[in-house]
Amino acid sequence: MDSPDTDGIIAKRAGPLRSGPLSYIGAFIAALPDLYAADKNPTGFIAAVVAENKCERLQQRFLQRMAEVPLPDVAVMNYGSMTGSPALKRALCNLLKRTFVDSPSVRFKSDNMAVLSGCTACIDALAFLLADEGEGVLLPTPTYAAFDNDLGARAHLRIVDFELDEDRGDIEGQLDGAVEAARARGVVVRGLLITNPCNPRGTLYSDDTIRSMLRWSLDNKVHYIADEIYALSVHADGVTFRSAMSVLYEDLVGRGEVSAEAAASFFHLLYGLSKDWCASGLRIGCLYSDNAPLHEALSSLAPMASVSNYQQHLVAGILNDEAFTAAFVADNRAMLRESYVALSDGLARLGVEYVEAVAGLFLFADLRPWMDEQSIEGEDRLWRSMLDLKVILTPGTACKAKQPGWFRICACCPRRPCARASHAQTRRSLSQRVALIRSPGFAWVEPAAVAELLHRLGRLLRS
Amino acid sequence: MDSPDTDGIIAKRAGPLRSGPLSYIGAFIAALPDLYAADKNPTGFIAAVVAENKCERLQQRFLQRMAEVPLPDVAVMNYGSMTGSPALKRALCNLLKRTFVDSPSVRFKSDNMAVLSGCTACIDALAFLLADEGEGVLLPTPTYAAFDNDLGARAHLRIVDFELDEDRGDIEGQLDGAVEAARARGVVVRGLLITNPCNPRGTLYSDDTIRSMLRWSLDNKVHYIADEIYALSVHADGVTFRSAMSVLYEDLVGRGEVSAEAAASFFHLLYGLSKDWCASGLRIGCLYSDNAPLHEALSSLAPMASVSNYQQHLVAGILNDEAFTAAFVADNRAMLRESYVALSDGLARLGVEYVEAVAGLFLFADLRPWMDEQSIEGEDRLWRSMLDLKVILTPGTACKAKQPGWFRICACCPRRPCARASHAQTRRSLSQRVALIRSPGFAWVEPAAVAELLHRLGRLLRS
């Protein structure tokens, strides 16, 4: 089993991990020393491949607010609860309660909140504790590309990906079908992992769908894992996000359709600061569950992924500031909307179709018409053609998209205030010149980078 | 396999983790709401069971110095290297180089340093990546009680504990014997984990022993894991600690006894801030290894245990301050010495024998004369008798001590400046009154807590 070059110097199970957590991470890392900058490196790589909210204006605001949090007691230097400080657990429960889990039917017990080193650590721990090696987790596609690593690298779970067609209805039947197909491959399904808002599409599941999935999971003793890390990144006007936890307790437990016991045992909520709070570098993820044995077992794994008590103190201080957090969320939404409009308008002018997004830091674009062949190989060649133009997007196949040819386009690396797309630009004019995007309000992505991205894509798509 | 009360709501592999990372952790957690405080709760629990340097004076100094580190660039809010920031990796390499790994033969490559969420996370990752499920790690006893969890909970390695008798010589033969015994039980040995300075004894291995163990490991392609987390907590006058990494490169690779390739593949150094820097709450551990495939594979696991970039920035700033770190280490050593003298003198007055320690935050005491029976059950009864007096020590059996009846005694919970032991106290006088310990320089443990600990032990041992 050892590959010849490791020659027994690492474990057999470490071998498959050597390629890193994402298929495209090598290209991204290779690009890092040569990233695009309008002024200093205009021919560098545009790495629109990582779902990261890098709005510097908001990040500065967060950093500044951290500096204003009163110094902690010396006790932060000591061991504390490895699953997070009581203060941060309470702050997170309160934050959720006053934002996207605002149903009066939901009762958080802050002891049942766990804080670990990023949502990735939470998923890894959940995977290890809720299912045994080789068991399966249902995952509707397209999905977040890193779930393969999060569920598989150490917990050794198997992903059972399936298409969930909301328009078709009969959600329960579709889930039964996926379980049936897994069983035929010898895989026992233990969990259903739902990222809502959806990554990579930036869409929301309907309440009906969430209700059906919850009812089905809890009836079948399948763990429902609600990944709502983009909950506060809904940017479309008039669209509101309703947490699966609200749906569960208001619509199902409240009406007697699901028992409180089943809800306590089989429902788990994931959240974190990386996306909605522009703070992926702080490595704060959290997991809420009323499953008591899960928390008991987590006490043995949490020491391997706990968060600095000092960092927790600073974050608790910020999250408890209701005025700050409300303004931050509102400004982030406005910024995300402007950013989305700039990117989507530019793509439309290039004749590129995409899934209309209402949330998230990305959109999912359909580049099938530009593939030389409708296949994974065709997608890979198109991805490499973009790489030749120093554009890195997330290939749909990595997101387990049902058809090859889709690409997730994320924010580019911003270093300056950004701008709105000029609507005077037409698709044809892009072949000659860069579309300059200007507006002081648009601060998510570097405007020149978006323009350059569109320009390079335009060159490729018309070639 | 499911225990009846979990009823399939967690994985089978999660079941054994429900009791927590340490056999005695339940008693400790139960005691937390009722901890001893000389003024407010003089009858509370004295939990001398956690190896934690809680010297408030030093902790305040560390916190104060963190507050003086210049604010970071906004980039700390973004994803960075999941194995630690380049700045902190360099700072750690430089710290090691100018403190306990100061041999000119050692060449650190800072890219080969990895920073994770505490030394526990580093051990967990190493265990997963260096050996496969069911394989064994040699561990000389007595040892750190949490290795069972660190190596076993998720990596599912087996501990092969054995007595290492330095006086007997023929270290290689003793190691061969341990491997032979493991093989007889069907366990293949992949690693040798050496904590030096030793926990729980506070002693150092001789250079001869370290050389023999290194030579044997590298000759046999067994991973040598040097856990040197107490390296700067050597407190005895005239004693200096020499890192296994210095021994390896100076005495073995330098003299051609071991190849540089074997050293690069099979030697791994663990360190962290929890002990020597009074900073267990910051969750900073590190791992140095020149094994390239190990680092490649670690890239898949590191996102599950990475440290806040903001916290890393602050720590790098402190560790780069040579004057600050030198003074901190010197003051910590003096404080540890005073603390050790107070505790050991008090025990001697009680007629308790102990292993003379030169390092660490604890000593290993021989309470065998006070057991009603020389057995694990006898040790457990003695431990429970102490618990009845609200004294919690680490039972030697949890440290895999060869004979029942040994106990590790750690620092008590300090909340105030502490004092030196009064040498006027005698063993007999302790039955009547608390030995008051006074000295402004002694700030590790609360003086009244040490006195009260000795008083309660005295009551028990004379009963």
HADDOCK unambig.tbl for C-alpha pairs under 7 A between the chains (distance, minus, plus):
assign (segid A and resid 6 and name CA) (segid B and resid 293 and name CA) 6.59 0.50 0.50
assign (segid A and resid 9 and name CA) (segid B and resid 265 and name CA) 6.05 0.50 0.50
assign (segid A and resid 10 and name CA) (segid B and resid 129 and name CA) 5.95 0.50 0.50
assign (segid A and resid 10 and name CA) (segid B and resid 130 and name CA) 4.57 0.50 0.50
assign (segid A and resid 10 and name CA) (segid B and resid 131 and name CA) 6.79 0.50 0.50
assign (segid A and resid 10 and name CA) (segid B and resid 293 and name CA) 6.92 0.50 0.50
assign (segid A and resid 10 and name CA) (segid B and resid 294 and name CA) 6.22 0.50 0.50
assign (segid A and resid 11 and name CA) (segid B and resid 129 and name CA) 5.35 0.50 0.50
assign (segid A and resid 11 and name CA) (segid B and resid 130 and name CA) 4.61 0.50 0.50
assign (segid A and resid 11 and name CA) (segid B and resid 131 and name CA) 4.53 0.50 0.50
assign (segid A and resid 11 and name CA) (segid B and resid 132 and name CA) 5.52 0.50 0.50
assign (segid A and resid 12 and name CA) (segid B and resid 132 and name CA) 6.51 0.50 0.50
assign (segid A and resid 13 and name CA) (segid B and resid 129 and name CA) 6.96 0.50 0.50
assign (segid A and resid 13 and name CA) (segid B and resid 132 and name CA) 6.43 0.50 0.50
assign (segid A and resid 14 and name CA) (segid B and resid 129 and name CA) 4.97 0.50 0.50
assign (segid A and resid 14 and name CA) (segid B and resid 297 and name CA) 5.75 0.50 0.50
assign (segid A and resid 15 and name CA) (segid B and resid 297 and name CA) 6.87 0.50 0.50
assign (segid A and resid 17 and name CA) (segid B and resid 297 and name CA) 4.58 0.50 0.50
assign (segid A and resid 17 and name CA) (segid B and resid 300 and name CA) 5.69 0.50 0.50
assign (segid A and resid 18 and name CA) (segid B and resid 293 and name CA) 6.63 0.50 0.50
assign (segid A and resid 18 and name CA) (segid B and resid 296 and name CA) 4.62 0.50 0.50
assign (segid A and resid 18 and name CA) (segid B and resid 297 and name CA) 3.95 0.50 0.50
assign (segid A and resid 19 and name CA) (segid B and resid 296 and name CA) 6.89 0.50 0.50
assign (segid A and resid 20 and name CA) (segid B and resid 296 and name CA) 6.85 0.50 0.50
assign (segid A and resid 20 and name CA) (segid B and resid 297 and name CA) 6.66 0.50 0.50
assign (segid A and resid 20 and name CA) (segid B and resid 299 and name CA) 5.47 0.50 0.50
assign (segid A and resid 20 and name CA) (segid B and resid 300 and name CA) 4.81 0.50 0.50
assign (segid A and resid 21 and name CA) (segid B and resid 299 and name CA) 6.98 0.50 0.50
assign (segid A and resid 21 and name CA) (segid B and resid 300 and name CA) 4.69 0.50 0.50
assign (segid A and resid 54 and name CA) (segid B and resid 78 and name CA) 6.71 0.50 0.50
assign (segid A and resid 56 and name CA) (segid B and resid 74 and name CA) 6.96 0.50 0.50
assign (segid A and resid 59 and name CA) (segid B and resid 74 and name CA) 6.53 0.50 0.50
assign (segid A and resid 59 and name CA) (segid B and resid 77 and name CA) 6.56 0.50 0.50
assign (segid A and resid 60 and name CA) (segid B and resid 74 and name CA) 6.22 0.50 0.50
assign (segid A and resid 74 and name CA) (segid B and resid 56 and name CA) 6.93 0.50 0.50
assign (segid A and resid 74 and name CA) (segid B and resid 59 and name CA) 6.51 0.50 0.50
assign (segid A and resid 74 and name CA) (segid B and resid 60 and name CA) 6.20 0.50 0.50
assign (segid A and resid 76 and name CA) (segid B and resid 281 and name CA) 5.65 0.50 0.50
assign (segid A and resid 77 and name CA) (segid B and resid 59 and name CA) 6.56 0.50 0.50
assign (segid A and resid 77 and name CA) (segid B and resid 278 and name CA) 6.82 0.50 0.50
assign (segid A and resid 77 and name CA) (segid B and resid 279 and name CA) 4.78 0.50 0.50
assign (segid A and resid 77 and name CA) (segid B and resid 280 and name CA) 6.01 0.50 0.50
assign (segid A and resid 77 and name CA) (segid B and resid 281 and name CA) 4.39 0.50 0.50
assign (segid A and resid 77 and name CA) (segid B and resid 282 and name CA) 6.22 0.50 0.50
assign (segid A and resid 78 and name CA) (segid B and resid 54 and name CA) 6.69 0.50 0.50
assign (segid A and resid 78 and name CA) (segid B and resid 279 and name CA) 6.21 0.50 0.50
assign (segid A and resid 78 and name CA) (segid B and resid 280 and name CA) 5.20 0.50 0.50
assign (segid A and resid 78 and name CA) (segid B and resid 281 and name CA) 4.36 0.50 0.50
assign (segid A and resid 79 and name CA) (segid B and resid 280 and name CA) 5.39 0.50 0.50
assign (segid A and resid 79 and name CA) (segid B and resid 281 and name CA) 4.63 0.50 0.50
assign (segid A and resid 80 and name CA) (segid B and resid 281 and name CA) 6.68 0.50 0.50
assign (segid A and resid 117 and name CA) (segid B and resid 304 and name CA) 6.53 0.50 0.50
assign (segid A and resid 117 and name CA) (segid B and resid 305 and name CA) 5.57 0.50 0.50
assign (segid A and resid 117 and name CA) (segid B and resid 306 and name CA) 6.17 0.50 0.50
assign (segid A and resid 117 and name CA) (segid B and resid 307 and name CA) 6.94 0.50 0.50
assign (segid A and resid 118 and name CA) (segid B and resid 304 and name CA) 6.99 0.50 0.50
assign (segid A and resid 120 and name CA) (segid B and resid 303 and name CA) 6.54 0.50 0.50
assign (segid A and resid 120 and name CA) (segid B and resid 304 and name CA) 5.41 0.50 0.50
assign (segid A and resid 121 and name CA) (segid B and resid 304 and name CA) 4.06 0.50 0.50
assign (segid A and resid 121 and name CA) (segid B and resid 305 and name CA) 6.35 0.50 0.50
assign (segid A and resid 124 and name CA) (segid B and resid 304 and name CA) 6.91 0.50 0.50
assign (segid A and resid 129 and name CA) (segid B and resid 10 and name CA) 5.96 0.50 0.50
assign (segid A and resid 129 and name CA) (segid B and resid 11 and name CA) 5.35 0.50 0.50
assign (segid A and resid 129 and name CA) (segid B and resid 13 and name CA) 6.95 0.50 0.50
assign (segid A and resid 129 and name CA) (segid B and resid 14 and name CA) 4.97 0.50 0.50
assign (segid A and resid 130 and name CA) (segid B and resid 10 and name CA) 4.58 0.50 0.50
assign (segid A and resid 130 and name CA) (segid B and resid 11 and name CA) 4.61 0.50 0.50
assign (segid A and resid 131 and name CA) (segid B and resid 10 and name CA) 6.79 0.50 0.50
assign (segid A and resid 131 and name CA) (segid B and resid 11 and name CA) 4.54 0.50 0.50
assign (segid A and resid 132 and name CA) (segid B and resid 11 and name CA) 5.52 0.50 0.50
assign (segid A and resid 132 and name CA) (segid B and resid 12 and name CA) 6.52 0.50 0.50
assign (segid A and resid 132 and name CA) (segid B and resid 13 and name CA) 6.42 0.50 0.50
assign (segid A and resid 149 and name CA) (segid B and resid 300 and name CA) 7.00 0.50 0.50
assign (segid A and resid 265 and name CA) (segid B and resid 9 and name CA) 6.05 0.50 0.50
assign (segid A and resid 278 and name CA) (segid B and resid 77 and name CA) 6.81 0.50 0.50
assign (segid A and resid 279 and name CA) (segid B and resid 77 and name CA) 4.79 0.50 0.50
assign (segid A and resid 279 and name CA) (segid B and resid 78 and name CA) 6.22 0.50 0.50
assign (segid A and resid 280 and name CA) (segid B and resid 77 and name CA) 6.01 0.50 0.50
assign (segid A and resid 280 and name CA) (segid B and resid 78 and name CA) 5.21 0.50 0.50
assign (segid A and resid 280 and name CA) (segid B and resid 79 and name CA) 5.40 0.50 0.50
assign (segid A and resid 281 and name CA) (segid B and resid 76 and name CA) 5.64 0.50 0.50
assign (segid A and resid 281 and name CA) (segid B and resid 77 and name CA) 4.38 0.50 0.50
assign (segid A and resid 281 and name CA) (segid B and resid 78 and name CA) 4.34 0.50 0.50
assign (segid A and resid 281 and name CA) (segid B and resid 79 and name CA) 4.64 0.50 0.50
assign (segid A and resid 281 and name CA) (segid B and resid 80 and name CA) 6.69 0.50 0.50
assign (segid A and resid 281 and name CA) (segid B and resid 308 and name CA) 5.89 0.50 0.50
assign (segid A and resid 281 and name CA) (segid B and resid 309 and name CA) 5.37 0.50 0.50
assign (segid A and resid 282 and name CA) (segid B and resid 77 and name CA) 6.22 0.50 0.50
assign (segid A and resid 282 and name CA) (segid B and resid 308 and name CA) 4.19 0.50 0.50
assign (segid A and resid 282 and name CA) (segid B and resid 309 and name CA) 5.81 0.50 0.50
assign (segid A and resid 282 and name CA) (segid B and resid 310 and name CA) 6.45 0.50 0.50
assign (segid A and resid 283 and name CA) (segid B and resid 306 and name CA) 6.86 0.50 0.50
assign (segid A and resid 283 and name CA) (segid B and resid 307 and name CA) 6.48 0.50 0.50
assign (segid A and resid 283 and name CA) (segid B and resid 308 and name CA) 5.26 0.50 0.50
assign (segid A and resid 293 and name CA) (segid B and resid 6 and name CA) 6.60 0.50 0.50
assign (segid A and resid 293 and name CA) (segid B and resid 10 and name CA) 6.92 0.50 0.50
assign (segid A and resid 293 and name CA) (segid B and resid 18 and name CA) 6.61 0.50 0.50
assign (segid A and resid 294 and name CA) (segid B and resid 10 and name CA) 6.21 0.50 0.50
assign (segid A and resid 296 and name CA) (segid B and resid 18 and name CA) 4.60 0.50 0.50
assign (segid A and resid 296 and name CA) (segid B and resid 19 and name CA) 6.89 0.50 0.50
assign (segid A and resid 296 and name CA) (segid B and resid 20 and name CA) 6.85 0.50 0.50
assign (segid A and resid 297 and name CA) (segid B and resid 14 and name CA) 5.75 0.50 0.50
assign (segid A and resid 297 and name CA) (segid B and resid 15 and name CA) 6.86 0.50 0.50
assign (segid A and resid 297 and name CA) (segid B and resid 17 and name CA) 4.58 0.50 0.50
assign (segid A and resid 297 and name CA) (segid B and resid 18 and name CA) 3.94 0.50 0.50
assign (segid A and resid 297 and name CA) (segid B and resid 20 and name CA) 6.65 0.50 0.50
assign (segid A and resid 299 and name CA) (segid B and resid 20 and name CA) 5.46 0.50 0.50
assign (segid A and resid 299 and name CA) (segid B and resid 21 and name CA) 6.96 0.50 0.50
assign (segid A and resid 300 and name CA) (segid B and resid 17 and name CA) 5.69 0.50 0.50
assign (segid A and resid 300 and name CA) (segid B and resid 20 and name CA) 4.81 0.50 0.50
assign (segid A and resid 300 and name CA) (segid B and resid 21 and name CA) 4.68 0.50 0.50
assign (segid A and resid 303 and name CA) (segid B and resid 120 and name CA) 6.55 0.50 0.50
assign (segid A and resid 304 and name CA) (segid B and resid 117 and name CA) 6.53 0.50 0.50
assign (segid A and resid 304 and name CA) (segid B and resid 120 and name CA) 5.41 0.50 0.50
assign (segid A and resid 304 and name CA) (segid B and resid 121 and name CA) 4.07 0.50 0.50
assign (segid A and resid 304 and name CA) (segid B and resid 124 and name CA) 6.91 0.50 0.50
assign (segid A and resid 304 and name CA) (segid B and resid 305 and name CA) 6.70 0.50 0.50
assign (segid A and resid 305 and name CA) (segid B and resid 117 and name CA) 5.57 0.50 0.50
assign (segid A and resid 305 and name CA) (segid B and resid 121 and name CA) 6.36 0.50 0.50
assign (segid A and resid 305 and name CA) (segid B and resid 304 and name CA) 6.70 0.50 0.50
assign (segid A and resid 305 and name CA) (segid B and resid 305 and name CA) 4.58 0.50 0.50
assign (segid A and resid 306 and name CA) (segid B and resid 117 and name CA) 6.18 0.50 0.50
assign (segid A and resid 306 and name CA) (segid B and resid 283 and name CA) 6.88 0.50 0.50
assign (segid A and resid 307 and name CA) (segid B and resid 117 and name CA) 6.94 0.50 0.50
assign (segid A and resid 307 and name CA) (segid B and resid 283 and name CA) 6.49 0.50 0.50
assign (segid A and resid 308 and name CA) (segid B and resid 281 and name CA) 5.87 0.50 0.50
assign (segid A and resid 308 and name CA) (segid B and resid 282 and name CA) 4.18 0.50 0.50
assign (segid A and resid 308 and name CA) (segid B and resid 283 and name CA) 5.26 0.50 0.50
assign (segid A and resid 309 and name CA) (segid B and resid 281 and name CA) 5.37 0.50 0.50
assign (segid A and resid 309 and name CA) (segid B and resid 282 and name CA) 5.81 0.50 0.50
assign (segid A and resid 310 and name CA) (segid B and resid 282 and name CA) 6.46 0.50 0.50
assign (segid A and resid 311 and name CA) (segid B and resid 311 and name CA) 6.51 0.50 0.50
